[in-house]
Amino acid sequence: MQKLERKGYILVICLVIAGFLFFAGCTQKAPDTTVIKTDAGYISGINQDGIRVYHGIPFAAPPVGDLRWRPPAPVQPWGDIKEAKEYSATCPQTVKASPASSQGAPALNTSDDCPYLDACPMTVKASPASSPKVPALNMSEDCLYLNVWTPAKNASEKLPVMVFFYGGGFTSVAGSMPVYNGTTLAEKGVIVVTPNYRIGALGFLAHPQLDSESPYNVSGNYGILDQQAALKWVQNNIASFGGDPSRVTIFGQSAGAESTYVHLVSPLSRGLYKQAIVESGPFWAQGTIINATHSKTYAESFGTQYAKSLGYSGPDAITQMRKLSPETLINATPSSPSSFWTTHTVMFEPNVDGWVLPDTLDNSFLNHMENPVPLMIGNNAGDGTTLSANANMSVPEYLPFLKSRFDNNADTVFKKYPANSTSGVQTRLEQMTTQDDFIDSVKFAAGSMGDISPDTYMYRYSYIIPGQPYGAFHGSELFLLFGVPHIDVDPSVAANVVDLWTRFTKTGNPNGGMDVTWPNYTRENGRYLDINITPSVRRA
């Protein structure tokens, strides 16, 4: 009897233990399918309706202290799983009344629905109460992070990759701004990567004392080196996200498009991408309104003057300036409330150092020094309307300005762009910016690439977003490309823009989704695609 009782007691204990184990198994958390191993450690992200999203992945060491004004250093590995679920800080920049003033938006809606994009001169629809709010701009010198959107279910899918470089005149904006949401593109079967890069004085200061620290006797261009470090990160890690490192498309708008030009001619960028998309990028070393690059001598001369303005001119100037706060450096940077003068007087931008950038962009394309890869390139029909806004230039001031830009050809230019009032001058400056700095440079670059690469496609974006008076303004295609919410756009145009960009990314050819065939561009045929409600092929 006692044996039976003992056996029954043991049986009850076993059942209780088994029950605990069963319920423990039922309540155990499912494995996190977002966990991925990078070359610096494991990260976890967010599952978002079939897309895995990762925010704030470090691709370089924080460029602070002694690492300020140096090429990006490697990331220090970490032990535990790092959560990559929140955007990193943006790189330090001037915060103006208009967050996109460097991109020339004279009347900017700064609501939560339309924050920080290159240009946003329209009224947006009221966002639903449930719409997540964009956090206030958070800045830190510790900003070298990137974001990834991947639709891949596993690492074996080998999807094409799009790496986006933002605009902002090398003085503002960041890839960590939520407006550059890669979801719309990722839903088309591509992986999207948006890195930050240093801007302003922190990204492009050139100075003789910095030259002496470099084995190549160069300085400045740190923002471009950051972009190259991000591209190297993609080469080393994107396979773990289901991407194919041999199918990387770099693309950018405005300063990001100029950066893409730089990568097309920089020996340091070779092998880090397969093809490129250029959207309204400054190009000419001596443009009508915009100078895309500075000479090494000019950049160092300005850097020396800038250091003196902060009170440092001795042999330890850079050592002392590394101790200054980012805010002090930014506030000492010359700036203007006028979009025109901000665009016309960018001081911190790429310089021709002979290492990162061997020659000016126009000389490089003139001599076919660019990497002969598939290229999609174009500009917006109204690029100049926002970039050249608020010039406030009178007719007596207009003529000397033309003389300063065109010297002995100033009278000829005035005959082409005559004006007899301040408003007339404003119109002419906008026209010159669009035609000379963008349309003509796009034709020049596309013609050069078409000589050496048959997969060259030129476009002009002329679709006008309703509710604003600036036409197809600089950066307006980004609202469609990134699916910015609460903007009243034609859904068929938006779908076509996304389709063209992603088809090109997948195959090197944007055709297949339209009724019209987009021909490749050559100097002889001059044919390009006009992107509007009804796409059409035209001659340049």
Secondary structure, DSSP 8 states (H G I E B T S, - for coil): -HHHHHHHHHHHHHHHHHHHHHHHHHHS----TT-EEETTEEEE-EEETTEEEEEEEE-S----GGGTTS--------SS-EE-BS---B------SSTTGGGT-SS---STTS-S-S---S------TTS-------B-S---EEEEEE--SSTTS-EEEEEEE--STTTS--TTSTTS-THHHHTTT-EEEEE----HHHHH---HHHHHHSTTS----HHHHHHHHHHHHHHHHGGGGTEEEEEEEEEEETHHHHHHHHHHH-GGGTTS-SEEEEES----TT-SS----EEHHHHHHHHHHHHHHTT--STTHHHHHTTS-HHHHHHTS---SSHHHHHHT--SS-EE-SSS--S-HHHHHHTT-S----EEEEEETBHHHHHTTT----HHHHHHHHHHHHGGGHHHHHHHS--SSHHHHHHHHHHHIIIIIIIHHHHHHHHHHHHH-S-EEEEEE----TT-SS-SBTTTHHHHHTT-TT----HHHHHHHHHHHHHHHHHS---SSSSS------TTT-EEEEESSS-EEEE-
